[in-house]
Amino acid sequence: MGRKKEEHEKEPNHERWLVSYADFITLLFAVFVTLYAMSQVDKAKVAKVIASTNEAFGVSKSTSAPAFQVIDTSALIPLPNLPQKAATDTRPSGGDKYKSKKKPDQKDLVDEAFKPPDLAPVKDENAKPKEGAAPDVNAPGDTAAEKQLEEKKAQGQEQARPHEAAHEKVKADLQEFQKIKENIAAFLKAEGAQDKVKMDIGPRGLVISLKDTEFFDSGKASVRQDSKVLLDNIAAAIGTYSNSIRIEGHTDNIPIKTAQFPSNWELSTARATNIVHYLIDDHQYSADKLSAVGYGQYRPIADNSTEEGRQKNRRVDVVVLSSAGEQGEPGANGTQPEK
């Protein structure tokens, strides 16, 4: 017999790890491809899904809150007034007998359940009463008590008018003058008009100087329409007190000679008078507490030789007179006040 050839042992394969590594790399590649595919979202399809979901939940486009439908209650029928079930007394009373109430009849229950509710008659306020009909005692305004209440209310409204009941107003002193000044200053600051009005407190009282170019046109005496807002605020601030008010017109030394104003006397007096008329006509000031004075160019507060000084001199002063300042004022009947 031939001799068998000796089989050589196979050498170990040291590169088997490459198979597992290749599998791992393949799986990792598949994962990244899947992630990449998931990141590429079809925006159009997503928008359709969102719109379908919002429509299903009743969410409108303008708001994220659900657009709930409101139930129309006009078609609802109210439930009838069902009677309460009659209670029976099952407790013993004295002996072995029990007392119990008689059960209501089934017919009575049905009639009570469907009994129409008692509705109060609706009264037409515009309807005229029939001739010969008795007056309705429950009608508003018909009773004597309600008439008296309406009369008192009307009297209260009359008394609440700020410029009419002057005898009920208090007289302003130095402390009130300071409050008036602060209130007007706050309004001027809010309107950006601090340079249009100047204020000063002195022995005569509170002096409110109106710049002529802001309240009057050059050579005119009528109050400008755009300046009445400031004048209204000033009138409201000083109208709550009983002090006498003197309106003083001033000009510079440049002469004027027109058919309406032959001199600065007429111009200054006309401006002061127009302010007085505005307070009486538009703010219901008491006329016996007002006076108008025209000084022309003869009461300057600055030098008339410069343009700046002349601008300061052209003014209308609203003077809320103090108690001392009122001493020189004549009384309402034309006589001097008693000392």
C-alpha positions in Angstrom: 0.0 0.0 0.0 1.1 3.4 -0.8 2.0 5.6 2.0 -0.5 8.3 2.8 0.6 11.8 2.3 0.8 13.7 5.4 -1.7 16.5 5.6 -0.3 19.8 6.7 -2.3 21.8 9.2 -3.8 25.1 7.9 -2.2 28.1 9.2 -4.6 30.3 11.3 -6.2 33.2 9.5 -5.3 36.4 11.3 -7.5 38.6 9.1 -11.0 37.4 10.1 -11.6 40.6 12.0 -11.9 42.3 8.6 -15.3 40.6 8.1 -16.8 41.9 11.3 -15.3 45.3 10.7 -16.8 45.4 7.2 -20.2 44.4 8.6 -20.0 47.2 11.2 -19.0 49.8 8.6 -21.9 48.7 6.4 -24.4 49.0 9.2 -23.0 52.4 10.2 -23.3 53.6 6.6 -26.9 52.4 6.5 -27.7 54.4 9.8 -26.2 57.6 8.4 -28.1 57.2 5.1 -31.3 56.7 7.0 -30.6 59.8 9.2 -29.9 61.8 6.0 -33.1 60.6 4.4 -35.1 61.6 7.5 -33.6 65.1 7.5 -34.8 65.8 3.9 -38.4 66.7 4.9 -41.0 67.5 2.2 -42.2 70.9 3.4 -45.3 70.8 1.2 -46.4 67.5 2.7 -45.7 68.6 6.2 -47.7 71.8 5.7 -50.6 69.7 4.4 -50.4 67.5 7.5 -50.4 70.5 9.8 -53.3 72.1 8.0 -55.3 68.9 8.2 -54.6 68.6 11.9 -55.6 72.2 12.6 -58.8 71.8 10.6 -59.6 68.7 12.6 -59.2 70.5 15.9 -60.9 73.7 14.7 -57.9 76.0 14.9 -58.2 79.0 12.6 -55.3 80.6 10.7 -55.4 83.9 12.6 -55.2 82.4 16.0 -53.8 79.3 17.7 -56.9 78.9 19.9 -59.6 76.6 18.7 -62.5 78.3 17.0 -65.3 76.9 19.0 -68.8 77.2 17.6 -71.2 79.2 19.7 -74.6 77.5 20.2 -77.5 79.6 19.2 -79.7 79.8 22.3 -82.6 81.4 20.5 -83.9 78.0 19.4 -83.6 76.3 22.8 -86.8 75.6 24.7 -86.6 76.1 28.4 -87.4 73.2 30.7 -90.8 73.3 32.4 -90.9 74.0 36.1 -91.1 70.5 37.5 -92.7 70.3 40.9 -90.7 69.0 43.8 -91.6 65.5 44.9 -93.9 65.5 47.8 -92.1 64.3 50.9 -93.8 61.7 53.1 -93.4 61.6 56.8 -92.6 57.9 57.7 -91.6 58.6 61.3 -93.9 57.1 64.0 -95.9 59.7 65.9 -97.2 58.5 69.2 -98.3 55.0 68.4 -97.9 52.2 65.9 -99.6 54.2 63.2 -97.6 56.1 60.6 -98.6 59.4 59.1 -98.1 59.9 55.4 -99.1 62.5 52.9 -101.4 61.7 50.1 -99.6 61.1 46.8 -100.5 63.7 44.1 -102.5 62.6 41.2 -100.6 61.8 38.0 -102.8 64.2 36.1 -101.9 67.0 38.5 -98.2 66.4 38.0 -98.5 66.6 34.2 -100.5 69.8 34.4 -98.1 71.4 36.8 -95.1 70.4 34.7 -96.4 71.9 31.5 -97.8 75.0 33.1 -96.6 78.1 31.2 -94.3 80.4 33.3 -95.6 83.7 34.6 -94.2 86.4 32.4 -94.4 90.1 33.3 -96.0 92.2 30.6 -93.6 94.2 28.5 -94.6 97.9 28.6 -94.0 100.0 25.5 -92.4 103.2 26.7 -93.4 105.0 23.5 -97.0 104.0 23.6 -99.5 106.7 24.6 -102.0 106.0 27.3 -105.6 105.5 26.3 -108.1 108.1 26.9 -110.0 107.6 30.1 -107.5 104.9 31.4 -106.3 105.2 34.9 -102.7 106.3 35.3 -100.0 103.7 35.9 -98.7 104.2 39.5 -95.7 102.1 38.7 -94.6 104.2 35.7 -91.2 105.9 36.2 -91.5 109.6 36.9 -95.2 109.6 37.8 -94.9 109.4 41.5 -94.3 112.5 43.6 -91.2 111.0 45.2 -89.6 110.4 41.9 -90.5 113.9 40.7 -88.9 115.4 43.8 -85.8 113.2 43.2 -85.5 114.5 39.6 -85.9 118.1 40.8 -83.1 117.7 43.4 -80.9 116.1 40.7 -81.5 119.0 38.4 -80.7 121.5 41.2 -77.5 119.5 42.0 -76.4 119.8 38.3 -77.0 123.5 38.4 -75.0 123.9 41.5 -72.2 121.8 40.1 -71.4 124.2 37.3 -67.9 125.6 38.1 -68.4 129.2 37.1 -72.0 130.0 38.1 -72.3 129.7 41.9 -69.5 132.1 42.6 -70.7 132.8 46.2 -69.9 129.1 47.1 -66.4 129.3 45.8 -63.4 129.8 48.2 -61.0 132.6 47.9 -57.5 131.6 46.8 -54.6 132.7 48.9 -50.8 132.3 48.5 -51.0 128.5 48.9 -53.7 128.1 46.3 -51.9 130.5 43.9 -48.9 128.1 44.1 -51.1 125.1 43.3 -52.7 126.9 40.3 -49.2 127.8 39.0 -48.0 124.3 39.3 -51.1 122.9 37.5 -50.8 125.3 34.6 -47.0 124.7 34.4 -47.5 121.0 34.2 -50.0 121.4 31.3 -47.7 123.8 29.5 -44.9 121.3 29.8 -47.0 118.5 28.4 -48.0 120.7 25.5 -44.5 122.1 25.0 -45.7 125.7 25.5 -43.6 126.8 28.4 -42.4 129.9 26.4 -45.9 131.0 25.6 -47.1 131.7 29.1 -45.2 133.2 32.0 -46.4 133.2 35.6 -45.5 135.1 38.8 -46.9 135.4 42.3 -46.6 138.8 43.9 -48.5 141.1 46.3 -51.3 141.7 43.7 -51.8 137.9 43.4 -51.1 135.5 40.6 -50.0 137.1 37.3 -50.4 135.0 34.2 -48.7 136.7 31.2 -49.9 135.7 27.8 -47.4 136.3 25.0 -49.1 138.4 22.4 -47.7 136.6 19.3 -49.0 133.3 20.5 -52.6 134.5 21.3 -53.1 137.4 18.9 -52.0 138.2 15.3 -49.9 141.3 14.8 -52.1 144.4 15.0 -55.2 142.3 15.8 -57.3 141.9 18.9 -59.1 138.7 18.2 -58.0 135.6 20.1 -56.3 133.1 17.8 -58.2 129.8 17.4 -55.1 127.6 17.9 -54.3 129.3 21.2 -57.7 128.6 22.8 -56.6 125.2 24.1 -54.1 127.0 26.4 -56.6 129.6 27.3 -59.2 127.0 28.2 -56.8 125.2 30.6 -55.9 128.5 32.3 -59.6 129.4 32.6 -60.4 126.0 34.2 -57.5 126.3 36.6 -58.5 129.7 38.0 -62.3 129.5 37.6 -62.8 127.4 40.7 -62.0 130.3 43.0 -64.0 133.5 43.9 -61.1 135.9 43.5 -61.6 138.9 41.2 -59.7 138.7 37.9 -58.3 141.7 36.1 -57.3 141.4 32.4 -54.5 143.9 31.5 -53.5 144.6 27.9 -50.0 145.9 27.1 -48.1 146.8 24.0 -44.6 148.0 23.0 -43.7 151.6 22.1 -44.1 151.2 18.4 -47.1 153.3 17.4 -50.1 151.9 15.6 -52.6 153.9 13.6 -55.4 152.1 11.8 -59.1 152.7 11.4 -59.9 150.2 14.1 -57.0 151.0 16.5 -55.9 154.6 16.2 -53.3 154.0 19.0 -51.9 151.4 21.3 -54.5 152.4 23.9 -57.3 150.9 21.8 -55.3 147.8 20.8 -54.4 146.9 24.4 -57.9 147.6 25.7 -59.5 145.6 22.9 -57.3 142.6 23.5 -58.1 142.6 27.3 -61.8 143.0 26.5 -61.9 140.1 24.1 -60.3 137.9 26.8 -63.0 139.0 29.2 -65.7 138.1 26.7 -64.2 134.7 26.0 -64.2 133.9 29.8 -67.8 135.0 30.1 -69.2 133.4 26.9 -67.2 130.2 26.7 -66.6 129.5 30.4 -69.6 131.1 32.2 -67.5 133.4 34.4 -69.4 135.8 36.6 -69.1 139.2 34.9 -69.0 141.1 38.2 -65.7 139.4 39.0 -63.9 140.5 35.8 -62.4 143.7 34.7 -60.5 144.8 31.6 -57.7 147.4 31.5 -55.6 148.7 28.6 -52.2 150.3 29.5 -50.8 150.7 26.0 -47.0 151.0 26.1 -46.9 152.7 29.5 -46.4 149.7 31.8 -43.3 148.0 30.3 -41.4 145.2 32.0 -38.4 145.4 29.7 -36.5 147.9 27.7 -38.4 149.0 24.5 -35.2 149.9 22.8 -34.4 146.3 21.9 -36.5 143.8 20.0 -36.3 141.3 22.8 -37.5 143.9 25.3 -40.4 144.9 23.0 -41.5 141.2 22.7 -41.7 140.9 26.5 -43.7 144.1 26.7 -46.3 142.9 24.2 -48.5 140.8 26.5 -51.9 140.3 28.1 -51.8 139.8 31.9 -54.5 137.7 33.6 -54.2 138.8 37.2 -56.0 136.7 39.8 -56.2 139.3 42.6 -55.3 138.5 46.1 -57.2 140.0 49.1 -54.7 142.9 49.1 -55.0 143.4 45.4 -58.8 143.5 45.5 -58.7 146.5 47.9 -58.3 148.9 44.9 -61.0 147.3 42.9 -64.5 148.9 42.9 -67.4 146.8 44.2 -69.9 145.1 41.9 -72.3 148.1 42.3 -69.7 150.6 41.3 -68.8 151.8 44.9 -65.5 151.3 46.7 -65.4 148.4 49.0 -65.6 149.3 52.7 -62.4 149.2 54.6 
